[in-house]
Amino acid sequence: MDIDTAQEETGGKKVKDYDFRTPKRFTKEQLKIVSSVYENYSRILSSYLTSLLRLFVEVECVDIEEQRYSEFNNALPDLVMTGVGEVRFTGANNENNTLIMDIGRNVTNAIIERLLGGTGDGMEIDRDFTEIELSLMENVMKGVFPHMSDSWFNYFELDVLFRKLETNSRLMQAIAADDTVVIIMLDVKIKDIQGSASICIPAVCLEEVIKKIDSQYSRNLKRMNSAGDKERRDLVMQYLQ
């Protein structure tokens, strides 16, 4: 049968594949909270990099999705500049609180070139990073990670700490291959250089954070309702008197 004819007969309905082996763990509303947090983080990161490089840097949160860690890791090139950090909050499970941030090679090269006194136009290099370059990027990462704490502050109080720098994606064993993770994609623009950065958070860690946010919201709502009930009771008593 002709494909066009088949589409006409089925009414042209669009069907989306669903993988039942890895069901979605977050609702749209929950992902909207994470998206809001990292849109705020994009603005903070833009200001931080602009002040650090003395050059206008534009950062924008463009996408957020769930996938397996193996899919995320396999998509990375062999030579990467990846910071590994840790999320800390009251009652956190220390086994699943790793956070990974990968910065594209062209963005990394532009940052290094600018910090070494260049114009920020970047450089075309395809080799391992030198000790000096690693030291420079480690200092940058030490500033980049803690700013995530500020972006979460409106929802929940937590700390994001930088732990180490990795340059080989195949040797990173911070998260199990079959674990579900949430990937936040950022667009980074430095002068004429357009690159990307990605933040990888284990679903288990994010679930704990969202659960804490929900319970905190419920407590605040209950407190507000109890205060409102007291006002109404006082008003009724006043009218009765």
FIPAKE-523737 format. One line per field, with one value per residue (C-alpha): x, y, z; chain. Coordinates in Angstrom, 2 decimals, padded with zeros to 5 digits, m for minus. Example, Ala and Ser with C-alpha at 12.3 -4.5 7.8 and 13.67 -1.06 7.14 Angstrom:
x: 012.30, 013.67
y: m004.50, m001.06
z: 007.80, 007.14
unit: A, A
//
This chain:
x: 000.00, 001.17, 002.32, 000.22, m002.89, m002.24, m001.91, m005.19, m006.99, m005.73, m006.79, m003.19, m003.07, 000.34, 001.47, 004.34, 006.47, 006.52, 009.20, 007.51, 010.90, 011.85, 008.61, 008.67, 009.28, 008.33, 005.14, 005.07, 004.44, 007.52, 009.71, 008.32, 009.73, 013.16, 012.95, 012.11, 015.09, 017.53, 016.16, 017.07, 020.43, 021.08, 020.76, 023.04, 025.60, 025.51, 026.31, 029.07, 030.84, 030.44, 032.16, 034.84, 035.76, 035.03, 033.07, 029.32, 028.24, 024.66, 023.34, 019.84, 018.04, 016.65, 015.52, 014.93, 014.36, 014.55, 016.79, 019.14, 022.60, 024.16, 022.42, 023.75, 027.28, 027.43, 026.46, 029.49, 032.72, 035.81, 037.57, 035.28, 035.48, 033.14, 032.70, 031.45, 029.68, 027.51, 024.03, 023.60, 020.44, 018.89, 017.92, 019.77, 020.71, 024.48, 024.58, 022.60, 023.40, 026.03, 025.60, 027.49, 028.02, 029.52, 030.73, 031.19, 034.76, 034.39, 033.03, 035.82, 038.45, 036.98, 037.00, 040.60, 041.77, 040.11, 041.51, 045.00, 044.65, 043.05, 040.10, 037.58, 037.32, 038.37, 040.98, 040.80, 042.64, 042.11, 044.36, 044.37, 044.09, 047.32, 047.82, 047.49, 044.22, 042.83, 043.78, 042.03, 038.85, 038.84, 038.72, 035.87, 033.91, 034.41, 032.44, 029.87, 028.59, 027.71, 025.54, 023.07, 022.29, 021.16, 018.84, 017.12, 016.77, 013.21, 011.97, 014.27, 017.50, 020.32, 024.06, 025.78, 029.50, 032.20, 034.23, 036.49, 037.16, 036.96, 038.28, 037.46, 033.74, 034.40, 036.02, 033.22, 031.54, 029.71, 026.22, 025.10, 024.54, 020.86, 019.90, 017.35, 018.66, 017.26, 019.29, 019.10, 020.48, 021.95, 022.93, 026.08, 027.11, 030.47, 030.96, 030.53, 030.96, 027.78, 028.14, 026.31, 026.49, 024.49, 023.64, 022.88, 020.98, 020.04, 016.26, 016.52, 018.18, 015.70, 012.75, 013.96, 014.28, 010.82, 009.31, 010.83, 009.47, 005.97, 005.95, 007.26, 004.52, 001.87, 003.08, 003.04, m000.45, m001.71, m000.19, m001.85, m005.21, m005.02, m004.23, m007.20, m009.50, m008.51, m009.32, m012.73, m013.52, m012.56, m014.73, m017.73, m017.30, m017.06, m020.36, m022.04, m020.96
y: 000.00, 003.52, 005.38, 008.49, 006.33, 004.54, 007.86, 009.10, 005.92, 006.19, 009.82, 011.06, 010.60, 011.07, 008.26, 008.73, 005.76, 004.97, 002.80, 000.76, m000.49, 003.04, 004.84, 008.58, 009.40, 013.08, 014.90, 017.97, 020.16, 018.79, 019.28, 022.80, 023.54, 022.21, 024.21, 027.38, 026.77, 026.37, 029.33, 031.37, 029.57, 030.50, 034.19, 033.80, 031.83, 034.44, 037.20, 035.13, 034.29, 037.85, 039.27, 036.54, 036.93, 040.69, 039.75, 039.42, 035.78, 034.71, 031.51, 030.13, 027.02, 025.36, 021.85, 019.37, 015.64, 012.25, 009.49, 006.74, 007.76, 005.42, 007.39, 010.67, 009.31, 007.68, 010.97, 012.73, 012.96, 011.17, 014.39, 016.55, 019.11, 017.71, 018.84, 016.33, 017.76, 016.81, 017.94, 018.32, 018.99, 017.81, 014.14, 013.58, 010.06, 010.34, 007.45, 009.22, 012.91, 013.22, 016.03, 016.27, 019.34, 019.03, 022.09, 021.91, 021.90, 025.16, 027.01, 025.58, 026.69, 030.21, 030.50, 029.24, 031.52, 034.56, 033.77, 033.57, 037.11, 036.41, 038.06, 035.29, 034.18, 030.69, 028.39, 025.27, 022.59, 018.84, 017.42, 016.62, 019.53, 020.75, 021.05, 024.85, 024.59, 022.07, 024.33, 027.30, 025.34, 023.85, 027.38, 028.24, 025.14, 026.00, 029.17, 027.64, 024.86, 026.86, 029.25, 026.37, 026.64, 030.25, 029.23, 026.60, 029.00, 030.17, 026.57, 024.70, 025.24, 022.99, 023.17, 022.17, 021.50, 020.95, 017.75, 017.04, 017.57, 014.77, 014.92, 011.39, 010.59, 006.83, 006.68, 008.47, 006.00, 008.50, 007.18, 003.62, 003.11, 002.04, 004.81, 007.37, 010.93, 014.35, 016.32, 020.13, 021.56, 025.08, 027.20, 029.28, 032.17, 033.96, 036.58, 034.62, 031.23, 029.23, 026.18, 024.13, 022.84, 020.06, 019.31, 015.72, 015.02, 011.49, 011.01, 009.57, 012.76, 015.02, 013.00, 013.58, 017.32, 017.59, 015.53, 017.96, 020.92, 019.38, 018.68, 022.19, 023.68, 021.57, 022.76, 026.40, 025.99, 024.36, 027.15, 029.79, 027.97, 027.69, 031.41, 032.16, 029.92, 031.82, 035.15, 033.86, 032.54, 035.88, 037.71, 035.45, 035.99, 039.73, 039.78, 037.61, 039.98
z: 000.00, m000.75, 002.41, 001.65, 001.18, 004.48, 006.33, 004.83, 005.92, 009.51, 009.72, 010.05, 013.82, 015.39, 017.67, 020.11, 021.17, 024.88, 026.47, 029.24, 030.48, 031.57, 032.49, 033.07, 036.73, 036.71, 035.79, 033.56, 036.63, 038.40, 035.33, 035.07, 038.55, 037.48, 034.24, 036.22, 038.55, 035.67, 033.71, 036.78, 036.93, 033.28, 034.16, 037.21, 035.18, 032.42, 034.94, 036.58, 033.30, 032.00, 035.10, 035.03, 031.34, 031.07, 027.96, 027.40, 027.79, 027.06, 028.64, 027.96, 029.21, 026.06, 026.96, 029.77, 029.40, 031.12, 029.82, 030.95, 032.07, 029.48, 026.67, 028.06, 028.52, 025.08, 023.44, 024.95, 022.92, 024.29, 025.35, 027.46, 030.24, 032.86, 036.44, 039.00, 042.03, 044.97, 046.07, 049.83, 051.84, 055.09, 054.83, 051.53, 050.46, 049.98, 047.49, 044.76, 045.08, 042.32, 039.80, 036.48, 034.29, 030.84, 028.90, 025.12, 023.75, 021.78, 024.84, 027.02, 024.49, 024.36, 028.18, 028.46, 025.64, 027.26, 030.74, 029.22, 027.84, 024.44, 022.71, 023.48, 019.84, 020.87, 019.36, 017.23, 019.20, 019.23, 021.93, 025.63, 028.03, 029.63, 033.40, 033.19, 031.24, 033.72, 036.63, 035.01, 034.31, 037.80, 039.24, 036.83, 037.90, 041.57, 040.89, 038.52, 040.83, 044.00, 041.97, 041.48, 045.21, 044.64, 041.79, 044.01, 046.95, 046.06, 046.27, 048.62, 050.53, 049.31, 048.61, 045.37, 045.84, 043.23, 043.74, 040.75, 037.07, 034.49, 030.92, 029.71, 029.43, 029.12, 032.57, 034.46, 036.82, 039.03, 038.12, 037.21, 033.46, 033.80, 036.23, 035.05, 034.95, 034.10, 031.54, 031.40, 028.14, 028.11, 025.11, 025.68, 023.44, 023.76, 021.03, 017.76, 019.42, 019.93, 022.16, 024.74, 028.29, 029.91, 033.52, 034.54, 037.79, 038.97, 039.13, 042.67, 043.95, 042.13, 043.47, 047.04, 046.41, 044.82, 047.65, 050.16, 048.17, 048.09, 051.85, 052.55, 050.35, 052.14, 055.56, 054.46, 052.98, 056.18, 058.26, 056.05, 056.25, 060.05, 060.28, 058.01, 060.13, 063.27, 061.60, 060.48, 063.98, 065.52, 062.97, 063.70, 067.46, 066.91, 064.99, 067.63, 070.38
unit: A, A, A, A, A, A, A, A, A, A, A, A, A, A, A, A, A, A, A, A, A, A, A, A, A, A, A, A, A, A, A, A, A, A, A, A, A, A, A, A, A, A, A, A, A, A, A, A, A, A, A, A, A, A, A, A, A, A, A, A, A, A, A, A, A, A, A, A, A, A, A, A, A, A, A, A, A, A, A, A, A, A, A, A, A, A, A, A, A, A, A, A, A, A, A, A, A, A, A, A, A, A, A, A, A, A, A, A, A, A, A, A, A, A, A, A, A, A, A, A, A, A, A, A, A, A, A, A, A, A, A, A, A, A, A, A, A, A, A, A, A, A, A, A, A, A, A, A, A, A, A, A, A, A, A, A, A, A, A, A, A, A, A, A, A, A, A, A, A, A, A, A, A, A, A, A, A, A, A, A, A, A, A, A, A, A, A, A, A, A, A, A, A, A, A, A, A, A, A, A, A, A, A, A, A, A, A, A, A, A, A, A, A, A, A, A, A, A, A, A, A, A, A, A, A, A, A, A, A, A, A, A, A, A, A, A, A, A, A, A, A
//
